[in-house]
Amino acid sequence: MKLMGVRVSVFVDLSTKMVEGAKEIGSDRIELYTEPYAAHFHKNKEAAVKPYVEASQLAYSLKLGVNAGHDLDLQNLKFLKQSLIHLDEVSIGHALICDALYFGLENTIQLYLRQLK
């Protein structure tokens, strides 16, 4: 894929071995699966984000980009972005579309963009 100019991103678990493995196979980025973060965010957001911070810092030190996604919404997105200073992209689908039913798509996109500033 890279020979064709396509950026490669690999989903990884929050382990050193997985992040390092992504680098070893030639990936450009990792994507952190954030459902566990979202599930624990309202109980203890600092504890919920800690392993993501560690994984993203390791990725950055290996010159890997960092993406994240799954169960991100208007309540938990801003804290994740503030905590992962090397975050390149987020994947938000379900919550964005659900919010768009109430707020309209254009307004919802603006709400999410504000969380990422």
C-alpha positions in Angstrom: 0.0 0.0 0.0 2.8 2.4 0.9 4.3 1.9 -2.6 1.0 3.3 -4.0 1.2 6.4 -1.7 -1.4 5.1 0.7 -1.0 6.0 4.4 -1.2 2.9 6.6 -2.8 2.9 10.0 -3.1 -0.1 12.2 -5.5 -0.7 15.1 -3.5 -1.6 18.2 -4.2 -2.6 21.8 -2.8 -0.4 24.5 0.4 -2.4 24.9 4.0 -1.5 24.2 4.4 -4.6 22.1 1.5 -3.7 19.8 2.7 -0.1 19.3 6.2 -1.3 18.6 4.9 -4.0 16.3 3.0 -1.4 14.2 6.3 0.4 13.7 8.1 -2.9 12.8 5.6 -3.7 10.1 6.0 -0.3 8.5 2.8 1.4 9.6 2.6 5.2 9.4 0.1 5.5 12.2 -1.6 3.6 15.0 -5.3 3.9 15.8 -6.3 3.5 19.5 -9.6 1.8 20.1 -11.3 4.2 22.6 -14.3 2.2 23.7 -12.7 1.3 27.1 -11.8 5.0 27.6 -15.4 6.1 26.8 -16.8 3.4 29.1 -14.8 4.6 32.1 -14.7 8.3 31.3 -17.5 9.3 33.7 -16.1 7.2 36.6 -12.5 8.4 36.5 -11.4 10.3 33.4 -7.8 10.6 34.4 -7.5 6.8 35.0 -9.4 6.1 31.8 -7.1 8.2 29.6 -3.8 7.2 31.2 -3.0 4.1 29.1 -3.9 6.1 26.0 -1.4 8.8 26.9 1.3 6.2 27.4 0.6 4.5 24.1 0.4 7.8 22.2 3.7 9.0 23.7 5.4 5.8 22.7 4.0 6.0 19.2 5.2 9.6 18.9 8.7 8.6 20.1 8.7 5.9 17.3 7.6 8.6 14.8 4.2 7.0 14.3 1.1 9.2 14.0 -1.8 8.6 16.4 -5.4 8.3 15.5 -8.2 7.3 17.9 -11.8 6.3 17.6 -14.9 4.5 18.9 -17.5 5.8 21.3 -16.2 9.3 21.2 -18.8 12.0 21.8 -19.3 15.6 22.9 -18.7 14.7 26.5 -15.4 12.8 26.3 -13.7 14.1 23.1 -12.3 17.3 24.5 -10.5 15.7 27.4 -9.1 13.0 25.1 -7.7 15.6 22.7 -6.3 17.7 25.6 -4.6 14.5 27.1 -3.2 13.1 23.8 -1.1 16.0 22.7 0.1 14.1 19.6 -3.3 13.1 18.4 -3.6 13.5 14.6 -7.1 12.3 13.8 -10.3 11.0 15.5 -12.9 8.7 14.0 -16.4 9.7 15.1 -19.4 8.3 13.5 -22.3 7.0 15.6 -22.4 9.8 18.2 -22.0 12.5 15.6 -24.9 11.1 13.5 -27.1 10.7 16.6 -26.4 14.3 17.7 -27.1 15.5 14.1 -30.7 14.2 14.5 -31.2 16.7 17.3 -28.9 19.6 16.3 -28.6 19.3 12.5 -25.5 18.1 10.7 -23.9 21.4 10.2 -24.3 22.5 13.8 -23.1 19.1 15.1 -20.0 19.3 13.0 -19.2 22.7 14.5 -19.8 21.4 18.0 -17.3 18.6 17.5 -14.8 20.8 15.9 -14.9 23.1 18.9 -14.1 20.1 21.1 -11.0 19.5 19.1 -9.6 23.0 19.3 
